[in-house]
Amino acid sequence: MKRGRFLGGMLIGLLILLGLALTGCGGGEATDPAKSREAAILEGAVFVDFEGNEVQLADYAGKFVLIDFWETWCGPCLQVFPAMQQLREEYPEDFVMLAVTVGMSDTKEDALGFIEENEYDFTWLYDENEVFVELGAQGIPFKAYIGPDGEVIDIEMGSRGKEGDYNVAKAKIMKAFAEGSDADAETE
């Protein structure tokens, strides 16, 4: 009986150690293979604007970029556009909104109709190269936050509503530029 408890205890201990090793706890920095894969996809992603020009993240070096995959029928997507416009007005030189039409059911003409009817200061793109699919995204809204250094900060699906998405994006922008200025101060 004591031997059974001892072996059970040893097994539990080994499972805990294995769990710590797999999650990166107990030393070293954990890496998230899915996030690394998504980051690599986004770093190499090529989108197309509605005039046929290719657009890449590297075009926005030094800026905070929000890639927002959307469609005209997506209520939660459209609900937060005014909040993202507000951030564009607050950070006109630092914040870029890449509004990428996925093409699930919208055509380019559907998206263009929406764009023409609304005065958002976004960079409007079409996902001609199926980056959304390559990312393995399951639905929209689907967002990727990219720091001024080009690093992927966060990737998420869904919406917190106009105010919630505004607060989250603003906090990420402020943090990204605060960290950047801290790094600049250390090198001087």
C-alpha positions in Angstrom: 0.0 0.0 0.0 2.8 2.4 0.9 4.7 1.5 -2.2 1.6 2.3 -4.4 1.3 5.7 -2.8 5.0 6.3 -3.3 4.8 5.4 -7.0 1.7 7.5 -7.4 3.4 10.4 -5.8 6.4 10.0 -8.0 4.2 9.8 -11.1 2.4 13.0 -10.1 5.7 14.7 -9.4 7.1 13.7 -12.8 3.9 15.0 -14.5 4.2 18.3 -12.7 7.9 18.6 -13.8 6.9 17.7 -17.4 4.2 20.3 -17.3 6.6 22.9 -16.0 9.1 22.1 -18.7 6.5 22.2 -21.5 5.1 25.6 -20.3 8.5 27.1 -19.9 8.1 27.6 -16.1 11.1 27.0 -13.9 13.7 28.6 -16.1 14.2 29.9 -19.6 11.6 31.8 -21.6 8.5 30.0 -23.0 7.8 30.2 -26.7 4.4 29.8 -28.2 4.9 27.9 -31.5 1.5 29.0 -32.8 2.2 32.6 -32.1 5.6 32.3 -33.7 4.0 30.7 -36.8 1.4 33.5 -36.9 4.1 36.1 -36.4 6.1 34.7 -39.3 3.1 34.6 -41.5 2.2 38.3 -40.7 5.8 39.5 -41.1 5.9 38.0 -44.7 2.3 38.9 -45.5 1.5 40.8 -48.7 -1.9 42.5 -49.0 -3.2 44.4 -52.0 -4.9 47.8 -51.9 -7.9 48.6 -54.0 -5.7 50.1 -56.7 -3.6 46.9 -57.1 -0.6 48.0 -55.1 1.1 45.5 -52.8 1.3 46.4 -49.1 3.5 44.8 -46.4 4.1 45.4 -42.7 7.6 46.6 -43.5 6.0 49.6 -45.2 5.0 50.8 -41.7 8.2 50.5 -39.7 8.2 52.6 -36.6 4.4 52.8 -36.4 1.9 50.8 -34.3 -0.2 48.8 -36.7 -3.5 47.1 -36.2 -4.4 44.6 -38.9 -8.2 44.2 -38.6 -9.7 41.5 -40.8 -13.4 42.5 -41.5 -16.3 42.3 -43.9 -19.2 44.6 -44.6 -21.8 42.3 -43.0 -19.8 41.9 -39.7 -21.6 44.0 -37.1 -18.9 43.8 -34.5 -16.3 44.7 -37.1 -18.2 47.8 -38.1 -19.1 48.8 -34.5 -15.5 49.4 -33.6 -14.5 51.4 -36.7 -15.4 54.7 -35.1 -13.2 53.9 -32.1 -10.3 53.0 -34.4 -10.9 56.3 -36.3 -10.7 58.1 -33.0 -7.3 56.5 -32.3 -6.2 57.5 -35.8 -7.0 61.1 -34.9 -5.3 60.9 -31.5 -2.1 59.2 -33.0 -2.1 60.3 -36.6 1.7 59.8 -37.1 2.0 56.7 -34.9 -1.1 54.5 -35.4 -2.0 52.8 -38.7 -5.2 50.8 -39.2 -4.9 48.2 -41.9 -8.6 47.3 -42.6 -8.3 44.0 -44.5 -11.4 42.7 -46.3 -11.2 38.9 -46.0 -13.4 38.0 -49.0 -15.5 35.4 -47.3 -18.6 36.6 -49.0 -17.8 40.2 -49.7 -16.5 41.1 -53.2 -14.0 44.0 -53.8 -17.0 46.0 -55.0 -18.9 45.4 -51.7 -15.9 46.6 -49.7 -15.4 49.6 -52.1 -19.0 50.6 -51.7 -18.6 50.7 -47.9 -15.3 52.5 -48.1 -16.8 55.2 -50.4 -19.8 55.7 -48.0 -17.6 56.1 -44.9 -14.9 58.6 -44.2 -12.5 56.4 -42.1 -8.8 57.2 -42.3 -7.7 53.6 -42.7 -5.5 51.8 -45.1 -8.0 49.7 -47.0 -6.7 46.4 -48.2 -8.0 43.2 -49.8 -6.8 39.8 -48.7 -6.0 38.6 -52.2 -3.2 36.3 -50.9 -5.4 34.6 -48.3 -3.3 35.6 -45.3 -6.5 35.2 -43.1 -6.8 31.5 -44.2 -3.0 30.9 -43.7 -3.3 32.2 -40.2 -5.9 29.6 -39.5 -8.4 32.2 -38.4 -11.8 30.9 -37.6 -13.9 34.1 -37.8 -14.0 37.8 -37.8 -13.3 40.3 -36.3 -9.8 39.0 -36.2 -7.0 41.4 -35.2 -3.3 41.5 -35.1 -1.4 44.2 -33.1 2.1 45.0 -34.4 4.5 47.1 -32.5 6.7 49.9 -33.9 9.6 47.4 -34.0 7.6 45.2 -36.3 7.0 42.5 -33.6 3.6 40.9 -33.2 2.3 42.0 -29.9 -1.0 40.2 -29.8 -3.5 38.3 -32.1 -7.1 37.9 -31.1 -10.5 37.0 -32.4 -13.7 38.8 -31.5 -14.6 42.2 -30.2 -15.1 43.9 -26.8 -17.3 46.5 -28.4 -16.5 50.0 -29.4 -15.3 51.2 -26.0 -13.5 47.9 -25.0 -11.6 47.7 -28.3 -10.7 51.4 -28.1 -9.3 50.9 -24.5 -7.4 47.8 -25.4 -5.8 49.3 -28.6 -5.0 52.6 -26.9 -3.3 50.8 -24.0 -1.2 48.7 -26.4 -0.2 51.8 -28.4 0.8 53.7 -25.2 2.7 50.7 -23.9 4.5 50.1 -27.2 5.7 53.7 -27.4 6.6 53.9 -23.7 8.8 50.9 -24.1 10.3 52.3 -27.2 11.2 55.6 -25.4 12.6 53.6 -22.5 14.9 51.7 -24.8 15.9 54.9 -26.5 16.8 56.5 -23.1 18.9 53.5 -22.2 21.0 53.8 -25.3 21.8 57.5 -24.9 
